[in-house]
Amino acid sequence: MLRIYGDNRSGNCLKVKWTAEKLGLSYAWTDVDIMTGGSRTAEFLALNPAGQTPTVVLEDGRPLAQSNAILLHLAEGSALIPADAYDRARMFEWLFWEQYSHEPYVAVARFQMLYLGKPKSDLDEKIVSRGEAALARLELGLAETPYLVGDALSLADISLVAYTRVAHEGGFDLSAYPKVRAWIARVEADLGL
């Protein structure tokens, strides 16, 4: 059986869980508390030397890390990966962008405020401005279609909704992004959240 090692507070972990559930995959969840060093134990580091969650152990015993790589592996051959080559490339574009231009700002602001107790005024201005830019980019990306890659849910949506839906916990006001708010509600409904 697939085993997912993750922390329920992490959007990167939750998107793996949500993808497995959307695909109807059986899995066992092992909670790893990253706040108390759970990803730094010898046992965990043997699975993932980078010491990061999520990590999965596939049915054949092989470990796999990095949330978007896990999503791609789990969803191989499913409707969550567009069949059209260009749409598939656009999905990859969003997945790469999520880890480089969204998660490092929206998720980091959330972590610092929610878990470290920092007020928004103490956040690095670069984190705030780039987080706002990421949300504005999502709003633009949803200007003509209900999902990030056309008319159907894809891994791009699952990946990006994980931290966007809780962006307010990082001090971001989603009221300025009506298309993003409608998209969050649509994706949450699709995922049964």
Sine and cosine of phi, psi and omega as CSV:
sin_phi,cos_phi,sin_psi,cos_psi,sin_omega,cos_omega
0.00,0.00,0.60,-0.80,0.09,-1.00
-0.87,0.49,0.70,-0.71,0.07,-1.00
-0.85,-0.52,0.79,-0.61,0.03,-1.00
-0.95,-0.30,0.83,-0.55,0.11,-0.99
-0.99,-0.17,0.88,-0.48,-0.05,-1.00
-0.31,-0.95,0.15,-0.99,0.04,-1.00
-0.90,-0.43,0.85,-0.52,-0.06,-1.00
-0.89,0.46,-0.19,0.98,0.05,-1.00
-1.00,0.08,-0.21,0.98,-0.10,-0.99
-0.99,-0.10,0.83,-0.56,0.10,-0.99
-0.87,0.49,-0.58,0.82,0.03,-1.00
-0.89,0.46,-0.58,0.81,0.04,-1.00
-0.97,0.23,-0.67,0.75,-0.03,-1.00
-0.89,0.45,-0.59,0.81,-0.02,-1.00
-0.91,0.41,-0.50,0.87,0.09,-1.00
-0.93,0.36,-0.72,0.70,0.03,-1.00
-0.86,0.51,-0.74,0.67,-0.02,-1.00
-0.89,0.46,-0.62,0.78,0.01,-1.00
-0.91,0.41,-0.71,0.70,0.03,-1.00
-0.85,0.52,-0.68,0.73,0.00,-1.00
-0.92,0.38,-0.67,0.74,0.02,-1.00
-0.87,0.49,-0.58,0.82,0.00,-1.00
-0.99,0.10,-0.09,1.00,0.00,-1.00
0.95,0.31,0.45,0.89,0.00,-1.00
-0.99,0.13,0.66,-0.75,0.12,-0.99
-0.98,0.19,0.69,-0.72,0.02,-1.00
-0.48,-0.88,0.35,-0.94,0.15,-0.99
-0.92,-0.39,0.70,-0.71,-0.01,-1.00
-0.98,-0.18,0.78,-0.63,0.13,-0.99
-0.91,-0.42,0.91,-0.42,-0.03,-1.00
-0.96,0.29,0.76,-0.66,0.05,-1.00
-0.84,-0.54,0.94,-0.35,-0.03,-1.00
-0.99,0.13,0.98,-0.21,-0.05,-1.00
-0.94,0.33,-0.37,0.93,-0.02,-1.00
-0.96,0.28,-0.34,0.94,0.00,-1.00
-0.92,-0.40,0.31,0.95,0.07,-1.00
1.00,0.08,0.28,0.96,-0.03,-1.00
-0.87,0.49,-0.42,0.91,0.01,-1.00
-1.00,-0.05,0.13,0.99,-0.01,-1.00
-0.92,-0.40,0.15,0.99,0.02,-1.00
-0.97,0.26,0.37,-0.93,0.02,-1.00
-0.86,0.50,-0.63,0.77,0.00,-1.00
-0.89,0.46,-0.72,0.70,-0.02,-1.00
-0.94,0.35,-0.68,0.73,0.00,-1.00
-0.89,0.46,-0.42,0.91,0.09,-1.00
-0.93,0.37,-0.50,0.86,0.06,-1.00
-0.99,0.14,-0.65,0.76,-0.06,-1.00
-0.63,-0.77,0.99,-0.11,-0.04,-1.00
-0.87,0.50,-0.32,0.95,0.06,-1.00
-0.97,0.24,-0.25,0.97,0.05,-1.00
0.92,0.39,0.61,0.80,-0.04,-1.00
-0.85,-0.52,0.53,-0.85,0.16,-0.99
-0.96,-0.28,0.49,-0.87,0.04,1.00
-0.99,0.14,0.35,-0.94,0.19,-0.98
-0.67,-0.74,0.63,-0.78,0.09,-1.00
-0.88,-0.48,0.46,-0.89,0.19,-0.98
-0.91,-0.42,0.88,-0.47,-0.05,-1.00
-0.95,0.33,0.22,-0.98,-0.05,-1.00
-0.85,0.53,-0.48,0.88,0.00,-1.00
-1.00,0.02,0.09,1.00,0.08,-1.00
1.00,-0.09,-0.11,0.99,0.00,-1.00
-0.99,0.17,0.71,-0.71,0.05,-1.00
-1.00,0.08,0.44,-0.90,0.07,-1.00
-0.57,-0.82,0.70,-0.71,-0.02,-1.00
-0.84,-0.54,0.01,-1.00,-0.05,-1.00
0.95,0.30,0.91,-0.41,-0.17,-0.98
-0.80,0.60,-0.74,0.67,-0.06,-1.00
-0.95,0.32,-0.51,0.86,0.11,-0.99
-0.91,0.41,-0.65,0.76,0.03,-1.00
-0.89,0.45,-0.72,0.70,0.02,-1.00
-0.83,0.56,-0.72,0.69,-0.03,-1.00
-0.89,0.46,-0.65,0.76,0.00,-1.00
-0.92,0.40,-0.73,0.68,-0.04,-1.00
-0.90,0.44,-0.60,0.80,-0.12,-0.99
-1.00,-0.03,0.05,1.00,-0.01,-1.00
-0.76,0.65,0.82,-0.58,0.05,-1.00
0.99,0.15,0.06,1.00,-0.01,-1.00
-0.98,-0.18,0.14,-0.99,0.03,-1.00
-0.94,0.35,-0.18,0.98,0.04,-1.00
-0.96,0.27,-0.19,0.98,0.10,-1.00
-0.90,-0.43,0.90,-0.43,-0.06,-1.00
-0.84,0.55,0.63,-0.78,0.01,-1.00
-0.96,0.27,-0.57,0.82,0.00,-1.00
-0.93,0.37,0.74,-0.67,-0.09,-1.00
-0.87,0.49,-0.67,0.74,0.00,-1.00
-0.92,0.39,-0.71,0.71,0.03,-1.00
-0.89,0.45,-0.60,0.80,0.05,-1.00
-0.90,0.44,-0.67,0.74,0.03,-1.00
-0.90,0.43,-0.61,0.79,0.07,-1.00
-0.90,0.44,-0.61,0.79,0.06,-1.00
-0.88,0.48,-0.71,0.71,0.05,-1.00
-0.87,0.49,-0.65,0.76,0.02,-1.00
-0.83,0.56,-0.73,0.68,0.03,-1.00
-0.91,0.42,-0.64,0.77,0.00,-1.00
-0.89,0.45,-0.69,0.72,0.02,-1.00
-0.91,0.40,-0.68,0.73,0.00,-1.00
-0.88,0.47,-0.63,0.78,-0.01,-1.00
-0.84,0.54,-0.70,0.71,-0.06,-1.00
-0.98,0.20,-0.36,0.93,-0.06,-1.00
-0.98,-0.20,-0.58,0.81,-0.16,-0.99
-0.86,-0.52,-0.08,1.00,-0.01,-1.00
-0.88,-0.47,-0.90,0.44,-0.08,-1.00
-0.83,0.55,-0.66,0.75,-0.02,-1.00
-0.91,0.42,-0.21,0.98,-0.02,-1.00
-0.92,-0.40,-0.82,0.58,-0.03,-1.00
-0.91,0.42,-0.74,0.68,-0.03,-1.00
-0.94,0.33,-0.60,0.80,-0.01,-1.00
-0.93,0.37,-0.66,0.75,0.07,-1.00
-0.87,0.50,-0.69,0.72,0.02,-1.00
-0.87,0.49,-0.73,0.68,-0.01,-1.00
-0.86,0.51,-0.73,0.69,-0.06,-1.00
-0.91,0.40,-0.61,0.79,0.00,-1.00
-0.98,0.19,-0.75,0.66,-0.11,-0.99
-0.97,0.26,-0.65,0.76,-0.12,-0.99
-0.97,-0.25,-0.43,0.90,0.04,-1.00
-0.98,-0.20,-0.14,0.99,0.07,-1.00
0.96,0.27,0.32,0.95,0.01,-1.00
-0.97,0.25,0.64,-0.77,0.17,-0.99
-0.97,0.26,0.39,-0.92,-0.01,-1.00
-0.83,0.55,-0.57,0.82,-0.02,-1.00
-0.90,0.45,-0.33,0.94,0.01,-1.00
-1.00,-0.07,-0.06,1.00,0.02,-1.00
-0.96,0.29,0.54,-0.84,0.11,-0.99
-0.86,0.52,0.78,-0.62,-0.04,-1.00
-0.84,0.55,-0.53,0.85,0.02,-1.00
-0.89,0.45,-0.64,0.77,0.02,-1.00
-0.89,0.46,-0.70,0.71,-0.03,-1.00
-0.92,0.39,-0.76,0.65,-0.06,-1.00
-0.91,0.41,-0.62,0.79,0.02,-1.00
-0.96,0.27,-0.51,0.86,0.12,-0.99
-0.90,0.43,-0.69,0.73,0.07,-1.00
-0.89,0.46,-0.65,0.76,0.02,-1.00
-0.90,0.45,-0.60,0.80,0.02,-1.00
-0.91,0.41,-0.67,0.74,0.02,-1.00
-0.92,0.40,-0.62,0.78,0.06,-1.00
-0.90,0.43,-0.61,0.79,0.04,-1.00
-0.91,0.43,-0.65,0.76,0.07,-1.00
-0.88,0.47,-0.70,0.71,0.01,-1.00
-0.84,0.54,-0.71,0.71,0.03,-1.00
-0.90,0.43,-0.65,0.76,0.00,-1.00
-0.91,0.42,-0.35,0.94,-0.01,-1.00
-0.97,-0.23,0.22,0.98,-0.08,-1.00
-0.90,0.43,-0.53,0.85,-0.11,-0.99
-0.85,-0.52,-0.16,0.99,-0.03,-1.00
-0.71,-0.71,0.46,-0.89,-0.03,-1.00
-0.96,0.28,-0.36,0.93,0.02,-1.00
-0.82,-0.57,0.22,-0.98,-0.07,-1.00
-0.92,0.40,-0.47,0.88,0.04,-1.00
-0.83,-0.57,0.93,0.37,0.10,-1.00
1.00,0.00,-0.66,-0.75,-0.17,-0.99
-0.98,-0.21,0.15,0.99,-0.05,-1.00
-0.69,-0.72,0.53,-0.85,0.08,-1.00
-0.86,0.51,0.71,-0.71,0.10,-1.00
-0.70,-0.72,0.05,-1.00,0.05,-1.00
-0.86,0.51,-0.47,0.88,0.04,-1.00
-0.85,0.52,-0.69,0.72,-0.01,-1.00
-0.92,0.39,-0.70,0.72,-0.01,-1.00
-0.89,0.45,-0.69,0.72,-0.02,-1.00
-0.89,0.46,-0.71,0.70,-0.09,-1.00
-0.99,0.14,-0.41,0.91,0.00,-1.00
-0.95,0.31,-0.40,0.92,-0.11,-0.99
-0.82,0.57,-0.77,0.64,0.02,-1.00
-1.00,-0.10,-0.40,0.92,0.00,-1.00
-0.90,0.43,-0.64,0.77,-0.06,-1.00
-0.91,0.41,-0.32,0.95,0.02,-1.00
-0.89,-0.45,0.36,0.93,-0.02,-1.00
-0.86,0.51,-0.50,0.86,0.03,-1.00
-0.87,0.50,-0.46,0.89,0.03,-1.00
-0.95,0.32,-0.20,0.98,0.09,-1.00
-0.96,-0.28,0.24,0.97,0.06,-1.00
1.00,0.05,0.16,0.99,-0.01,-1.00
-1.00,-0.04,0.73,-0.68,-0.01,-1.00
-1.00,-0.09,0.95,-0.32,-0.05,-1.00
-0.98,0.19,-0.09,1.00,0.00,-1.00
-0.90,0.45,-0.37,0.93,0.03,-1.00
-0.98,0.18,-0.04,1.00,-0.10,-1.00
-0.79,-0.62,0.96,0.27,-0.08,-1.00
-0.90,0.44,-0.58,0.81,0.02,-1.00
-0.93,0.37,-0.61,0.79,0.06,-1.00
-0.90,0.43,-0.70,0.72,0.00,-1.00
-0.88,0.47,-0.68,0.73,0.03,-1.00
-0.91,0.42,-0.63,0.78,0.03,-1.00
-0.90,0.43,-0.68,0.73,0.03,-1.00
-0.84,0.54,-0.74,0.67,-0.01,-1.00
-0.88,0.48,-0.65,0.76,0.01,-1.00
-0.90,0.44,-0.74,0.68,-0.04,-1.00
-0.93,0.38,-0.67,0.74,0.06,-1.00
-0.86,0.52,-0.67,0.74,0.04,-1.00
-0.90,0.44,-0.68,0.73,0.03,-1.00
-0.87,0.50,-0.57,0.82,-0.05,-1.00
-1.00,-0.02,-0.10,0.99,-0.01,-1.00
0.95,0.32,0.54,0.84,-0.03,-1.00
-1.00,0.03,0.00,0.00,0.00,0.00
